[in-house]
Amino acid sequence: MRRGLLGALVGALLLTGCSTGDGAVDVNNGGEFRFVQGTPSGEVIPPEERAAAPEFGGELLDGERFRSTELDGEVAVLNFWGSWCAPCRVESPEFQEVYADVRDQGVRFLGVNVKDTDQLARAFEDSFGIEFPSLYDPRGEVALAFRDYPANAIPSTIVLDAQGRVAAVYTGAVAQDDLRAVLDLLLAEEG
């Protein structure tokens, strides 16, 4: 009985992607990554308060190598996701729409897949028609590099300005309109 009740509770949490009260709810994945209630419009950091993003790299899901220096000079959207994440199923197709609209304007998108097998991650991308690359980060090393910005909450999104500084942080799913507004702001800063 207790096992069934616990299973139902975990299932409900996976579907809602939110925490209750003031704490986060750990999901059965080692306790390192968790769902949290989203911040509706994120936190946009004023230019004078932005800090440089940490350097990171790894292997993309297509097998190619990637270094964060490839993002230099462009606004970049880093989205931390997992195929096991219910809010990611809603957010990812919306990210693809935004990506399709802004990829020719100096904006790069990079997914960071955590706590997945590469097969599940690639199947997720295929099923949602995701065209932007994703780093395969099964141990969460890239998320740990961003530990000062809560990238250990899945989904999380970090937007970098063209100088490679953290310009906006979203914990939880990001509304397409909010993401577009931040990108417009950062592109306008570049003039």
ChimeraX attribute file (.defattr): number of C-alpha atoms within 10 A of each C-alpha:
attribute: neighborCount
match mode: 1-to-1
recipient: residues
	/A:1	6
	/A:2	7
	/A:3	8
	/A:4	9
	/A:5	10
	/A:6	11
	/A:7	12
	/A:8	12
	/A:9	11
	/A:10	15
	/A:11	12
	/A:12	12
	/A:13	19
	/A:14	19
	/A:15	11
	/A:16	14
	/A:17	22
	/A:18	18
	/A:19	16
	/A:20	10
	/A:21	8
	/A:22	8
	/A:23	9
	/A:24	15
	/A:25	20
	/A:26	17
	/A:27	17
	/A:28	11
	/A:29	11
	/A:30	9
	/A:31	10
	/A:32	14
	/A:33	23
	/A:34	23
	/A:35	26
	/A:36	25
	/A:37	19
	/A:38	21
	/A:39	14
	/A:40	13
	/A:41	19
	/A:42	21
	/A:43	14
	/A:44	16
	/A:45	14
	/A:46	10
	/A:47	13
	/A:48	6
	/A:49	9
	/A:50	17
	/A:51	14
	/A:52	12
	/A:53	20
	/A:54	14
	/A:55	12
	/A:56	14
	/A:57	16
	/A:58	18
	/A:59	14
	/A:60	20
	/A:61	20
	/A:62	12
	/A:63	10
	/A:64	10
	/A:65	11
	/A:66	16
	/A:67	13
	/A:68	14
	/A:69	11
	/A:70	10
	/A:71	21
	/A:72	15
	/A:73	15
	/A:74	19
	/A:75	24
	/A:76	26
	/A:77	25
	/A:78	19
	/A:79	27
	/A:80	27
	/A:81	30
	/A:82	25
	/A:83	19
	/A:84	17
	/A:85	18
	/A:86	19
	/A:87	23
	/A:88	24
	/A:89	19
	/A:90	14
	/A:91	18
	/A:92	22
	/A:93	17
	/A:94	19
	/A:95	24
	/A:96	17
	/A:97	14
	/A:98	18
	/A:99	21
	/A:100	14
	/A:101	12
	/A:102	15
	/A:103	13
	/A:104	9
	/A:105	11
	/A:106	13
	/A:107	22
	/A:108	21
	/A:109	23
	/A:110	20
	/A:111	24
	/A:112	26
	/A:113	28
	/A:114	26
	/A:115	19
	/A:116	19
	/A:117	15
	/A:118	18
	/A:119	9
	/A:120	13
	/A:121	23
	/A:122	18
	/A:123	13
	/A:124	18
	/A:125	20
	/A:126	11
	/A:127	11
	/A:128	14
	/A:129	13
	/A:130	20
	/A:131	15
	/A:132	15
	/A:133	17
	/A:134	25
	/A:135	27
	/A:136	26
	/A:137	25
	/A:138	16
	/A:139	13
	/A:140	19
	/A:141	15
	/A:142	23
	/A:143	23
	/A:144	14
	/A:145	15
	/A:146	17
	/A:147	12
	/A:148	11
	/A:149	19
	/A:150	19
	/A:151	28
	/A:152	25
	/A:153	23
	/A:154	28
	/A:155	32
	/A:156	26
	/A:157	27
	/A:158	24
	/A:159	25
	/A:160	28
	/A:161	28
	/A:162	20
	/A:163	18
	/A:164	22
	/A:165	21
	/A:166	26
	/A:167	27
	/A:168	23
	/A:169	23
	/A:170	26
	/A:171	25
	/A:172	27
	/A:173	28
	/A:174	26
	/A:175	18
	/A:176	16
	/A:177	12
	/A:178	14
	/A:179	21
	/A:180	16
	/A:181	12
	/A:182	19
	/A:183	23
	/A:184	12
	/A:185	14
	/A:186	22
	/A:187	17
	/A:188	9
	/A:189	11
	/A:190	12
	/A:191	6
